[in-house]
């Protein structure tokens, strides 16, 4: 019986160790590229130049169909 307990305990510890190692690997995988990102701390990020589409050839402004304006009727002495 003692042998069964020891074997059970070993299997439990082995599984716990494997689960801990897997958790560590998954957690540390989020740190990939951290060195490169930390090297850019304090440096202005590269921005693209602002472009105005109105100056491009063949530019057409966007138009959207708007719903007709609804005028609310007002009735005297009415709450709604």
C-alpha positions in Angstrom: 0.0 0.0 0.0 2.9 2.4 0.8 4.3 1.6 -2.7 1.0 2.6 -4.3 0.9 5.9 -2.4 4.5 6.8 -3.4 3.8 6.0 -7.0 0.6 8.1 -6.9 2.5 11.0 -5.3 5.3 10.8 -8.0 2.7 10.9 -10.8 1.0 13.8 -9.1 4.2 15.8 -8.7 5.3 15.0 -12.3 2.0 16.3 -13.6 2.2 19.4 -11.5 5.8 20.1 -12.6 4.8 19.7 -16.3 1.8 22.0 -15.8 4.0 24.6 -14.1 6.6 24.4 -16.9 3.9 24.7 -19.6 2.4 27.7 -17.8 5.9 29.4 -17.6 6.5 28.8 -21.3 3.1 30.2 -22.3 3.6 33.3 -20.0 7.1 34.0 -21.2 6.1 33.7 -24.9 4.3 37.1 -24.5 7.7 38.7 -23.9 8.9 37.9 -27.5 10.4 41.1 -29.0 10.4 42.9 -25.7 14.1 43.9 -26.1 13.4 45.6 -29.4 10.3 47.4 -28.0 12.2 48.6 -24.9 15.0 49.9 -27.1 12.5 52.3 -28.7 11.4 53.8 -25.3 11.8 57.6 -25.4 12.1 57.7 -29.2 9.4 59.4 -31.3 7.5 56.8 -33.3 7.6 57.0 -37.1 4.5 58.8 -38.4 3.3 58.8 -42.0 2.8 62.1 -43.8 -0.7 63.5 -43.8 -2.3 63.3 -47.2 -5.2 65.4 -48.4 -7.3 63.4 -50.9 -8.9 66.6 -52.4 -5.6 67.3 -54.2 -5.6 63.9 -56.0 -6.7 63.6 -59.6 -10.3 62.3 -60.0 -11.3 63.0 -56.4 -15.0 62.8 -55.7 -16.4 63.7 -52.3 -18.5 61.0 -50.6 -22.2 61.6 -50.4 -24.6 59.6 -48.3 -28.4 59.6 -48.6 -29.9 61.3 -45.7 -33.4 60.5 -44.3 -36.1 63.1 -44.7 -36.4 65.5 -41.9 -39.3 64.5 -39.5 -41.1 67.4 -38.0 -42.6 66.6 -34.6 -46.3 67.5 -34.2 -47.0 69.4 -31.1 -50.4 69.0 -29.5 -51.6 71.4 -26.8 -52.2 69.8 -23.4 -50.5 66.5 -24.4 -47.7 64.8 -22.5 -46.6 62.8 -25.5 
